[in-house]
Amino acid sequence: MVDATPASQPSPPAGAGPTQGPVVILVEDEPEIRRFLRATLGSHGYRLVEAITAQEGLQAAETRQPDLIILDLGLPDMDGLEVIRRLREWTQVPILVLSARGQEADKVAALDAGADDYVSKPFGVGELLARMRVALRRVERTGRAADEQGFATGDLQIDLAHRRVVVQGQDIHLTPIEYRLLTTLARHAGRVLTRNQLLKEVWGRAYTDQAHYLHVYMATLRRKIEVDPARPRHILTEPGVGYRLAAE
């Protein structure tokens, strides 16, 4: 995997590429297209992470928190449709398919698998950039709507817009992981989330066998937001399954 803006290197000089902006993972095995999109997307303010194989792309999606994924279907180690299915098991990041398979059946299959949009090769730069902007705007609108709503149940209030958690009128300080765990439960309030689902959403797909992470952070989170952590009223345990945030 080649990262166009590796975090381990110093920031590039002016004109050398963006250090801020949407993170885009490009999963593409054709070097000419990678080279072309590296220059094009970089000049439009995107931070590009390149992956040549499906496995590299899946790993990058888990570790780089992308805003958008551009995916070729004809990859050397796995069909792109399977990549989409695996991503949709744990993330809703926008997926834009960029493929030489231009038949209607191919497009339908990709969209049914969970892709957000489809651009056929050969493609026009203007069309690709426009479709990328549409996908990113859709996510922004969804996130803004969620931020404006916030969440409240009993004496617990979550102000998503300001990353503020209040219990019985008092501000509660949460670590980033604790906050992400709580807001993940809040997005699915009233619904049981399995341990694997929580581990995937909060830590990433690579941590689904690290159940002790969840147990430790769930205990500290309960100590902060529950009046009696031994008898929780907000975060309820579903024995043998997972956890549920009570919705009143």
N, C-alpha and C positions, 0 to 999 in steps of 0.2 A: 504494500500500500504506500502511495506517495502522497504526502500532505503538502499542498501548495503553500501553506503558511504554518509550518511546524512551530509548536509552542516553545520548543527547546532552543530555538534560535532567536537572536535579537530581532527587534522590530525592523522591517525593511525600510530603506530610505524612501523619501517622497517619490512617488511615481512607481515604486517597485511592486505595489500591490496593497490591497486593503488589510488593515489589522482589526477593523470593526465592520459590522454588517452581517447580513444573514449567512449562516453556515450552510453550504450546499455540498452534499456527498454525491459524487459522480461515480456510478458503478458501470464501467465501460472498458472493454478489452481492446478496442481499436485505438492505437496510439495517436493516429491522426486526429480523431475526434477529441480525444483528451487534450491534445496540444492546442487545438482550435478553441475548445471551450475554456481551457485554462486562461488563455489570453482574453477571450471575449467576456467571460463572467468576471474576471479580475478587474477589467476596465470599467465594469458597471457596478463595482462595489461589493461583489459577493466574495466570501471566503470559501475557497474550494478545497475539498478533501477528495483525493482520487483513490479509487479502488479498482483493481483489474479483475478480480474474481468475486464471485458471490460471497464466499466466506469472508473476504476482506471487507466487503460492503456491509455485511451483517455486523462484523466486529466494530466497524467505524460507527454504525448507527447506535450501537450500545454505549460507546465511549465518548463520542463527540457531540451529542445532543444537537443534531442538525435541525435546521428550520425547514429543509426541503431535501428530498432525495430524487436524483435523476437516474433512472435505471434502464439499462439495455436488457432485452429479454434473452438474447443469444450469448450467454456467458459460458466460459469453458468448463466450469465445474458444476453448474446447477442451472436449471431453467429459471428464467426471471419470474415466471408465475409462482414458482415455489418460494422464491425470495420474498415476493409480495405477501404470500400467505404467512410466512414466518414472521415478517415484520408486523403484520396485523394481529398477531397473537399478543403483542404487548405494547404497540405504539400506534398513534394516529397521525404521525408526522406525514405531511403531504408527499405523495409519490407520483412523480411525473415520468411516464414511460417514454423512452426515446428509442425506437426500434425500427429495423428494416422490415419487420412483419407488418405489412400495411393492410391486410385483409380485414374486413369487418369482424369476422369471427375472432381474429386475434385481439382486436380492440375490445370486443365484448368480454372475452375471457380475462383480459387484464383488469378491466374495470370491475367485473364480477369478483375477481380475486381480492380487490381492495385498492386498486390504483385510483388516483384522483383525476388524472388526465393522460392523454396519449398523443404523442407527436411522432409522425412517421418520418423515417429517413428516405431520401435527403430532405433536410428541413431548412426553413428560413430563420435567420437569427432573430428577426423582429417578432415572428410568431412565437418562438421558444421563449424569449424574454417576456412577452405579453402573458403567456400562459403561466410562467413562473410568478409574475406579479399577481395574477388572479388567485393562484393557490395560496400565496402568502397573505393576501388581503383577507381571504376567507378565514384563515386561522386567526388573524388579528381581530376580525369582527367577533368571532366566537369567543376568544379570550376576553375581549372588552365587555361583552355581554355578561360573561361569568363574573368578571371583576365587579361590575355594577350591582349584581345581585347579592354577592356575599353569601353568608350562611349563618343561621342562628338556630340553636336548639336549647331550650331551657336557659341555663345561665351561661352558656357558651356562645360566643360570637366570633366570627372570622371575617375580617375585612380584607378581602383578597386584593383590592386595589392598593392598599397601603401595607400589606403583609403584617397585619395586626391581629393578635388573638387576645380576647378579653374573657375572663371568667369572673363572675360575680362583681363586675364593674372594675376589675383590676387587670392591667396589662400583664400578659404572661410572656416571658422571653423564651423562645424556642430556638434550638439549633436549626440550621438549614435542613438536615435530614428529618428532624422531628416535625418541622413545618410541612415539608413535602409529604410526609406520612399522613399527617392530619388532613391536609387539603385533598389528598387522594381519597381518603375515606369520605370527606365531605362531598366530593364530586359524585360519589355513589351512595349518598346517605340513604339509610334504610335497606341497603342491599348488602348481602354477605359477599365479602371479597376473600378469596382463598389466599393462603399464605403465598403460593406461587404468584398469584396476580399482584399482590402487594410488593413482593420482592422484585418482580419485573418492572413495575411502574416506578418504584422509588429508587431502587439500586441498579436495575438493568437486568437484562435477560441472563447474563453470565452468573448471576448470584442466586438463582433459583434453588440451589442446594445449600444455601447459607441461612437456614432458618434461625440460627442463633442471633443473627443481626436483627431480625424482626422482633424476637422475644426481648432482647435487651432494650431496643429503642421504644418498643411498645410499653415496657415497664416504666421507663423514664418519662415518656409522654403522659402516661396515666398519673404519675406522681405530680405532674404540673397542672393538669386540667381537671382531675377528679377530686372531689371533696374527700372521698374515702377510696383510695386506689384499690383496696381489697374488695370493695363492693362498687365497681364502676357503674355509672349511670349513662355515660356518653359512649365510650368505646366498649362494646360488648363482645365477648368471646363466643364463637359458635364452635363447640367442642368437635375436634377432629376435622374442622373445615377451615376456619379463619376468623375474621373479625368483621364487625358491623358497627357503623356509627349510627346511634339512635337518632331518628328524625321525629321530632314532636310537632 
